[in-house]
Amino acid sequence: MEKSKIKIAREILRIRLSQMIINEGLKKDDFKIPIHLALGHEAVAVAVDAMIEGEDKLVLSHRNIHYNLARTKMLKPELDEYLLKKDGVAGGQLGSMNLANEERNIVYTSSILGNNLAVAAGIALGEKIKGSNGLVIVVAGDGAIEEGSFYESLVFLKSNGLSSLVLIENNCWSLATRIDERRCSIDVQKIAESLGFRYEKLVGNDTYQYIEKLKAVRQHVLENKTPAVVEVEITTLGGYYLKTEENPEPRFINYHAGPAPEISLREWPLIEESSRDPVFILLEYCRKSVLETASWEILEELKNEIR
């Protein structure tokens, strides 16, 4: 396995283990703020981090832990922020759902569903006026595409020829309800293509393929001064089955926020033996023994970092 691929694999493992450490804190009620883990979202975060260059700007939503970990490259500043300490990324002032880090290209994060789309459109217009050579990447979920600001922002981006990338993380859930249980299907590809956007779909959690595709999209956007839409199929891991006296039939509870009760910190951080888990996909590129050794090393580094 070449060095560049090993580095990417270690990043996936670092972000997974960092979240597992935070999850242990959530179980112990260490935090006074709501935190949304992104177990299962690591592949796209690492790919976006690998794609970003100098003047690019990243605009995030309430579930942003994976992007912040990918860009910051450290656990302690983010953990301190969640603990509202002065040593945190934002001095303990932003917490989790609004965490930005301008030094690492994360210029805005919003806890308001769909709010960041319109803000990103305004930032992209400002970047065009300033003559920036970068692009604005805005991340939203499948719930945000129901908001009016999604369509309006797409129209604005296309009408003004703004170098931007709208990244939709689609995990097919809204809180504890499956999308197909509560609303009709929304075809993001048809919406994007109807407005003349380039559209790409990322499936399978293969970080190495994601990086290649996102870099190609970035080049297309900048060369043509036009926006693009990328939709990513994601499984938010950490769900569990709940059975009560009133409802004896076990019901699957999708992970949304707070602790993932059935996930525990361990040296080999695989959660699910399927393509829904980015860690499992790493086994296609590297021997398990090598990855297990790397996981142990990373976990020790993280523990030393936060002591």
Disulfide bonds with the S-S distance in Angstrom:
none
